[in-house]
Amino acid sequence: MPSRSIRSRVIPARRYPGVLAALVLAVAVTGFLARPAVACIGYGAYQHWVTSLALPSLALDVVCVGDLAYVANGAAGLQVIDVSAPESPRIIGQVALTGTAYDVVVRDNVAYVAAGSAGLKIVDVSDPTAPLVVGGVDIASNVYQVELAGDVACLAAAGDGLVTVGIADPLDAKILGVAPAGPGPGW
């Protein structure tokens, strides 16, 4: 399991273009509590705290698509948060996963979740109020990160290193290959 260090990520403009206020994942781990915070970004002196939202588990990653934030919420799976009103974000959908949600990428109404011991989980988010696990692949070791490159999901897996998964058809994902990381954890 990764260390409980503080992790902070600002949503890149390529994932949330043209927006003055965005969800910022500011995970300050105190005990076992972590909250994503909504804040104004990109304008120096105009940045200010807006609000926070309590989540069921650790917020380990977040990506915004339009007015929705998708949160890899540790043991609580995937949370979908409506951030259309930054001062009052609200959870509108969630789905439990068999593993721990560490990382999430969303493309074409499909969320790809690095789910620790459960490998890669593929979630249909076309109805954000009712996300549904529609597929995935099991990996021999924990998956901590996922990135997409065309029709391939690249997974960082402890022990296995880099695992590539074909996702041309998200309902029929298949492992394409494994590039071992060498000694030590692969993530």
C-alpha positions as CSV (number, residue, x, y, z in Angstrom):
1,M,0.0,0.0,0.0
2,P,1.4,3.5,-0.8
3,S,2.5,5.7,2.0
4,R,0.0,8.1,3.6
5,S,1.9,11.2,2.4
6,I,0.2,14.4,1.4
7,R,-0.8,14.4,-2.2
8,S,-2.2,17.4,-4.1
9,R,-3.3,17.6,-7.7
10,V,-4.7,20.5,-9.7
11,I,-6.9,19.5,-12.5
12,P,-5.0,20.1,-15.8
13,A,-6.7,22.5,-18.3
14,R,-6.8,19.7,-20.9
15,R,-9.2,17.8,-18.6
16,Y,-11.3,20.8,-17.6
17,P,-10.9,23.6,-20.1
18,G,-12.1,27.1,-19.8
19,V,-13.0,27.1,-16.2
20,L,-12.1,29.6,-13.5
21,A,-13.1,27.4,-10.6
22,A,-12.2,23.7,-10.5
23,L,-12.1,20.9,-8.0
24,V,-8.7,20.7,-6.4
25,L,-7.7,17.5,-4.7
26,A,-5.9,18.7,-1.6
27,V,-5.6,15.6,0.5
28,A,-4.3,16.5,3.9
29,V,-4.3,13.2,5.7
30,T,-5.1,13.6,9.3
31,G,-5.7,10.2,10.9
32,F,-7.7,8.7,8.1
33,L,-9.7,11.7,6.9
34,A,-9.2,13.3,3.5
35,R,-11.5,15.8,1.7
36,P,-11.4,17.2,-1.8
37,A,-11.6,21.0,-1.7
38,V,-13.2,23.3,-4.3
39,A,-11.1,26.4,-4.8
40,C,-10.5,29.1,-7.4
41,I,-7.3,28.3,-9.4
42,G,-5.2,30.2,-11.9
43,Y,-5.5,33.8,-10.8
44,G,-3.0,34.3,-8.0
45,A,-4.4,36.9,-5.6
46,Y,-7.9,35.9,-6.5
47,Q,-7.6,32.4,-5.3
48,H,-9.7,31.6,-2.3
49,W,-11.2,28.8,-0.3
50,V,-14.7,27.9,-1.4
51,T,-15.8,24.7,0.4
52,S,-15.0,21.1,1.2
53,L,-17.0,17.9,1.0
54,A,-16.8,14.9,3.3
55,L,-16.3,11.6,1.6
56,P,-16.7,8.0,2.9
57,S,-13.0,7.1,2.5
58,L,-9.7,8.5,1.4
59,A,-9.8,10.7,-1.8
60,L,-6.8,9.4,-3.7
61,D,-7.5,10.9,-7.2
62,V,-9.9,13.1,-9.0
63,V,-10.7,14.1,-12.5
64,C,-13.3,16.7,-13.7
65,V,-15.3,16.3,-16.9
66,G,-17.7,19.2,-17.4
67,D,-19.6,19.8,-14.1
68,L,-18.8,16.4,-12.7
69,A,-15.8,15.3,-10.6
70,Y,-14.9,11.6,-10.5
71,V,-13.1,10.7,-7.3
72,A,-11.1,7.5,-6.7
73,N,-12.3,7.2,-3.1
74,G,-10.1,4.4,-1.7
75,A,-12.2,1.6,0.0
76,A,-15.4,3.4,-0.9
77,G,-14.9,2.9,-4.7
78,L,-15.8,5.6,-7.2
79,Q,-17.7,8.7,-6.2
80,V,-19.4,11.0,-8.8
81,I,-19.7,14.6,-7.5
82,D,-21.7,17.4,-9.1
83,V,-19.5,20.6,-9.0
84,S,-21.8,22.8,-11.1
85,A,-22.2,25.0,-8.0
86,P,-18.7,25.1,-6.6
87,E,-19.9,26.4,-3.2
88,S,-22.1,23.3,-2.7
89,P,-20.7,20.2,-4.3
90,R,-22.7,17.0,-3.8
91,I,-22.3,13.3,-4.3
92,I,-24.8,12.2,-7.0
93,G,-23.5,8.7,-7.7
94,Q,-21.2,6.0,-6.4
95,V,-20.2,2.5,-7.1
96,A,-18.4,0.0,-4.8
97,L,-15.5,-1.8,-6.1
98,T,-13.9,-5.1,-5.0
99,G,-10.6,-3.4,-4.6
100,T,-9.3,0.0,-3.4
101,A,-9.8,2.9,-5.9
102,Y,-6.4,4.6,-6.3
103,D,-6.7,6.4,-9.6
104,V,-9.3,7.3,-12.2
105,V,-9.4,8.4,-15.8
106,V,-12.7,9.2,-17.6
107,R,-13.2,9.1,-21.4
108,D,-16.4,8.8,-23.5
109,N,-18.6,8.1,-20.5
110,V,-16.4,5.4,-19.3
111,A,-14.3,5.5,-16.1
112,Y,-11.1,3.4,-15.9
113,V,-10.2,2.8,-12.2
114,A,-7.0,1.5,-10.8
115,A,-8.5,-0.7,-8.1
116,G,-5.5,-2.1,-6.2
117,S,-5.8,-5.8,-5.7
118,A,-8.9,-5.9,-8.0
119,G,-6.8,-4.8,-11.0
120,L,-8.5,-2.4,-13.5
121,K,-12.2,-1.8,-13.2
122,I,-14.2,-0.3,-16.1
123,V,-17.3,1.7,-15.1
124,D,-20.1,3.0,-17.3
125,V,-20.8,6.6,-16.1
126,S,-23.2,7.6,-18.9
127,D,-25.7,8.0,-16.1
128,P,-23.6,9.7,-13.4
129,T,-26.3,9.0,-10.8
130,A,-26.0,5.2,-11.3
131,P,-22.4,4.3,-12.3
132,L,-22.1,0.6,-13.2
133,V,-19.1,-1.7,-13.3
134,V,-19.2,-3.2,-16.8
135,G,-15.8,-4.9,-17.0
136,G,-12.1,-4.9,-16.1
137,V,-9.1,-7.2,-15.9
138,D,-7.6,-9.0,-12.9
139,I,-3.8,-8.4,-12.4
140,A,-1.5,-10.6,-10.3
141,S,-0.4,-7.6,-8.2
142,N,-1.9,-4.3,-7.0
143,V,-2.7,-1.6,-9.6
144,Y,-2.1,1.9,-8.4
145,Q,-2.3,4.1,-11.6
146,V,-4.0,4.1,-15.0
147,E,-3.3,6.2,-18.1
148,L,-4.9,5.9,-21.5
149,A,-3.1,6.0,-24.8
150,G,-5.6,5.5,-27.6
151,D,-7.2,2.0,-27.2
152,V,-4.7,1.0,-24.6
153,A,-4.8,1.4,-20.8
154,C,-1.4,1.5,-19.2
155,L,-1.4,0.3,-15.6
156,A,1.3,0.8,-13.0
157,A,1.2,-2.5,-11.0
158,A,3.3,-3.2,-8.0
159,G,5.4,-6.3,-8.7
160,D,4.2,-6.6,-12.3
161,G,5.5,-3.2,-13.5
162,L,3.8,-1.8,-16.6
163,V,0.7,-3.8,-17.7
164,T,-1.0,-2.8,-21.0
165,V,-4.6,-3.6,-21.5
166,G,-6.6,-3.4,-24.8
167,I,-9.7,-1.3,-24.3
168,A,-11.0,-0.9,-27.9
169,D,-14.1,-2.6,-26.5
170,P,-14.4,-1.6,-22.8
171,L,-16.8,-4.5,-22.3
172,D,-14.1,-6.9,-23.4
173,A,-10.8,-5.6,-22.1
174,K,-7.8,-7.9,-22.5
175,I,-4.2,-7.8,-21.2
176,L,-1.8,-7.1,-24.1
177,G,1.5,-7.4,-22.3
178,V,3.6,-6.9,-19.1
179,A,6.9,-5.1,-18.8
180,P,8.4,-6.2,-15.4
181,A,9.6,-3.4,-13.2
182,G,12.6,-5.2,-11.9
183,P,13.4,-5.4,-8.1
184,G,11.1,-3.5,-5.8
185,P,7.6,-2.2,-6.2
186,G,6.5,-1.3,-9.7
187,W,4.5,1.8,-8.9
